[in-house]
Amino acid sequence: MGRARRGPVPHPGPGGTPHRPRPRGVGPGPVGRRDRPAPLRGLGGPGGAGAVQRVGGPPQLRLPVGGPRRRWLHDGVFDVVHIHEPTAPSLGLLTCWAAQGPIVATFHTSNPRSRAMLAAYPILQPALEKISARIAVSEYARRTLVEHLGGDAVVIPNGVDVDFFAKADPNPAWSGRTLGFIGRIDEPRKGLPVLMAAFPKIVEAYPDVRLLVAGRGDEEEAVASLPPELRSRVEFLGMVSDEDKARLLRSVDVYVAPNTGGESFGIILVEALSAGAAVLAADLDAFAQVLDQGAAGELFANEDPDSLAASAIALLGDPARRAELSTRGSAHVRRFDWSTVAADILAVYETVTDGAAAVAEDERVPLRTRLGLSRDT
């Protein structure tokens, strides 16, 4: 089966949409009647053999609906196109406008009061009506979709290669009474300020504790709220590779996710569980769902430094509880492994392609002219 995947953004690493190692032993296989990949000449994407072509690009990237994109669709001989976040200005949305045939869309956004999405719906409607099947990464993303756009979606979570994290080698330099945080330092909703506000109480209980922070941002500003004598207890690792991220999650005593909102899933929690880390997370609905309502990880009151500190102190002082969470988390996280997730996605592909024609370019001129793109001929 020939498939094309398009997403709205690249994978920038910690704090953004994370890098996700490709699943080992899980692949598309020759389940369809066409398996010839499409060349990506003119799109800046990788060519070569394979049954799945994936192309992403940053939101500021502007490519016409016509020209190379139409040739890519025409030459690709795809059974299905799988796009991500078609409600965002993105390559996925442009591909949805340009294509016709079996189209699968994955929705990630969780925003129960999005005026922008409601306002944009009349413009997006012609593209959204082409979608053959909808996937939401969580119940909260599904709820946003239903409330703003109508229709429904099957919930299939984001996938990870669980063994990639589970088999990573711990780094002794990152072990020994350590807390971990991965995310954009200067993004308030990632919650590092909440963790910094809780840190003095944690240090008071355990003077040898260290906080390891991986991600991009202003390090001096991040510790500015801490007393000067505590700032040396925070170690900034900068941007880390996938391999080092896995090693970090395998090394720390507790992984802390103090995010304050705007999360529809929580892929970093899944990665931490895969690595066997004891996870402490804000009690966001999406996080609670990933952590099996607290059975696979501890939850603290969102945006409450005192609650975070109390929970972290309790976990640091209770190795048996951390081991229990690691065991439960390692079992629970298997449902997010690519071996399960990929099978669910393939089932959706097979549903929308059964008896359907291949994906082709959409030649309906009124659609392009309505969008002001008629010059791309």
N, C-alpha and C positions, 0 to 999 in steps of 0.2 A: 504494500500500500504506500503510495507516495503522499507525503504530508509536508505541509509548510507551516512553520510556526513564526508568528510575529508578536513582539511585545513592545510596550511603550517606552521602556527605558533599558539601558544596559545594566549589567550587574556590577556595581562599583565596589562591593565588598562591605565590610563592617559598617553598620549604620544605614546603609542604603539597601536596595534589594540585594540580598546576599548572593555570593557565588554559591552555586550548588553543584557539587561534583556529580558527574554523570553516573547514572546507575550502572553498576557492574552486573553483567549477566542478565540485564533486562534491556531488551531492545525491541524495535518495532517488528522485525521479522517480515517474511513474505506473506502477510495475511491478506493482501489485496491483489488486484489484477495488474496494477501498474507500480513498478518500483524504480523507475528511472528518475533520478533527482533533477531538479531544475538548475541550469546555470544562473549565476547571480551577476553576470556582467553588467556593469553600470550601476550596481547598487552598493558596491563596496563590501559585499559579503563574501564568505568563503565558498568557493566552488568545490568540485570534487565529488567523489562517490558517497553514497549513503542514502537512506530512505527518508531522512528528516532533514529539511533545511530550516535553520533558525536564523532569523535576522532581527536585530534590535537596533535601537538608536536613541540618542538623548532627545528629550522633548523639543529642543530648539532645532532639531534637524528638519529641514524642509525639502521634501521631494514631491514632485508632481504626481498626481494620480495617473497620468498618462505616461507615455514614453517608456522608460526602462521597466516600470512596474507592470504595465500591461504586457510587455514582452515576456517578463518573468512569469506571469500567470499563464500566458499563452503557451510558452515553451515548457512549462514545468510538468505537465501531465499529472497534476495532483489529484488524488481522490478527495482530499479534504484540506482546508486551510484552517489552522487553529490560531486565533488571535487572542491577545490579552488586553484588557481594559479598553474596549471599543468606545467608551464614553469620554476618554481622554484624548486631547490632540496628540496623535501618535501615529507611528507606522501601522499599528493594528487597525486604527480607524480608517486610515487612507486605503489600506488593503481591503477592508470591508466595503468601502465605497466602490473600489475598482473591480471586485470579484463578484461572481455569481456561481451558485452551486453549493455543495455541502460546506458550511462554515460553522465552526465551533468557537465559542467565545468563553474565556475565563474572566470572571469578575473578582477583583481583590478588594475593592473599596468598601469600608465600613463607615458610613456617615449618615446617621438617621435624619439629619436636617440640612441636606445639601440644596441650597437655593440655586446654585450654579447648575447642578444636574437637572433640576426641574425646569430651569429657564432654557437649557440647551436641548431639551427633549424634542421640540418640533424640528430642529435642525438635524438631530441625530436619527430621528425616526426612520427615514428611508434606509439608512444603513443598518439599523438594528433589526428592521423587519426581515433582512436577508439571513439572519442568524438561524441556523438549523437546530442548534442545541446550546444550552447555556450551562456553564459550570460555575459554581461559587466556591471559594476556598474555605468558607466557614458559614455557619448558620447566620452570622452577623452580616457577612457580605451578601448572602442570599436575601436577608431582610431588607437591606438597602436597595438591592435590585428590584424587589417586589414593590416596595413603597414608592420608588421614584420612576420606574420604567414599566411596571406591570409585568405580567408573565411570571414565570418561575424558573428555578434552576436546580440541578442536582448538585449536592454538596460533595466535592472531592477535595480533600486537603492538599496543600502543597506537599511535595515529596522531598525526601532527603535520602542519601546513601548512608543508612544507619551504620554499616560496618566501617565506613571511612572514618567516622568519629570514634566508634567503639574500639577500633584497633590502633588508634593513634598512640604514640609513645609520649607519656607524661614528661614534662621538662622539670627536672629537680629544682631549677632556679625559680620556678613559678609555684612551687608547692610549699607547704608549711604555714598554716594559718593564713590563708589568702582568700580574698574575695575577688571575683572577676566581673568585669563590665565590658561589653562590646557594643559600640554604637557611635553615632556622630556626637562628638563632644559638645558642639555648639547648637544642637537641635534640642530645644527645651522639652519637647514631648518624649524624647528618649529617656528623660528623667535623671540624668546625672546630677543636677542640682539637689534633687531629693536625697540621693545617696550621699552626697557631700554633706548635707545638713545632718544626716544620721551618723556620719562617720565619727565625730568626736565621742559620742556615747559608746560606739563600738570599741574605739581605741581605749576608752576609760576602763572597759571590762577586760580587754585583751590588748595590752600595750604593744605586743609584738605583731599585731595583725597588719597585713599589707593589702592595699587595693590595687589591682592590676587593671589598667584601662587601655583597651585597644580601640582605635578609631581616630578619625580626623577631626581637628579643631584646635582652638587656642588653649594650650595647656596651662599657661599662667592664669588666664581668666578662670579656668575650671577650678583651680584650687584657691582662688582669691578669697573665698568665704571661709576657708579653714584658718585656724590659728597657725602662725608661722611654724611652730614646733611640730605640727602634724603633717606638714606638706611633704616631708620626705617619706612618709608612709604611703604615698600615692606614687605609683610607678606607671609612666605612660609608655606604651609599646608602639605607638603610632599605628599606621596601617599594617596589617599582618596578612600573610598569605593564607590560603585555605588550609594548608598543612599546619601552620603555626596556630591558626584559630582552633583547629581540632586538638592540638597539643595543649593549648591554654585551657580549653574546656575540660580536658582530661586531668589537668593539674590542680586546678583551684579547689579549695574546700567547699565553697559555695559560689554558684553563679547567681548574680543579682540582676533582675530585669525590672527597673523602677519606672518603666514607661508610664506616662500620664494619660494617654488616650490616643485615638486615631488608629488603633490597631484592629485589623480584621482577622488576624490569624496568630502570628508569633513564631515565625520560622526559627528564630534564634533559640527559643525554648526547645523546639524539637531537636535542634543540633546539640544543645546542652544535655538534654535527656539521652540522646544517642551516645554521647561521650561518657555517660554515667555520672554526670555532675549532680550534686544536690542543688535544686533550683529554688530560688526565692523570688517571687514575682508579685507585682502589683495585682490587685484583684479585679483587673479588667475582665469583662465578660469573655472576650476572646481568649485571654490567657487562662482563665479558669477552665474553659473548655479544653484547651490543649493539655492542661495539667490534671484532667479528669476530676475537676471540682476540688482540687487540693489533695487527691490521693497520690498523685505522682510528683508533687512539689508543694512547697509551702506558699501561702498567699498572705500578703499584708495589705492593710488599708491604703488605697491609692492616694498618693501625694501626702502621706503622713510619715514624716521622718522618724517619729517616736515609735510607730508601729514597725517600720522597717528595722530600726535599731534593735528593738526587743526580739524580733524574729531572728535576725542575724546573730545576735548574742546567744540565743538559745541553740541555734544550729551549730555554731562554732564550738559550743561546750558539750555537744551531744554526738559523739562519733557514731553511736548506734543508730540514732535517728537519721543521720546523713547516709549511713549504709542502707537503711531501710528505704529511704527515698530513692537512692541509686538503683536498688533492685527493682522497686516498683516502676520507676521511670524507664528502666531498660526494657522491661516487658511491655509496658504501655506504648512505647514509641514505635514498636514494630508495625503498628497500623499505619504509620506515616512513611514506611520504607517504600522506595520506588517499586519494589516487586509487587506491592499491593496497589499503590497509586497508579502505576503505569497500566496495570490490568484494567482498572476502573476507567481510565481515560480511553484505552483501546476499545472498551465496550461501547463507549459513547461514539467513537469514530465509526464502528461497525453499524451502529444503529442509523446514523445519518447517511451512510454511503450505500446502504442496502437498496439496490435498484436505482440509485441515483446516477446521473451523468457526472463526469469529471468536472473539477473546478475550471472555470474559464473566465476571461475578462468580461466585464459588464459593458456591453456596447450601447446601452440606453443613453442616448445623447441628452435627453431632458434632465437626467440625474446629474450629469457633469455641469450642464449649464446652470442648473439651479444652485450649484455650489460655487459658481464662478470659476470653473476650471475648464471651460470649453476650449481654451487655447491649446491645451495639451492634446494634440492630435497626432 
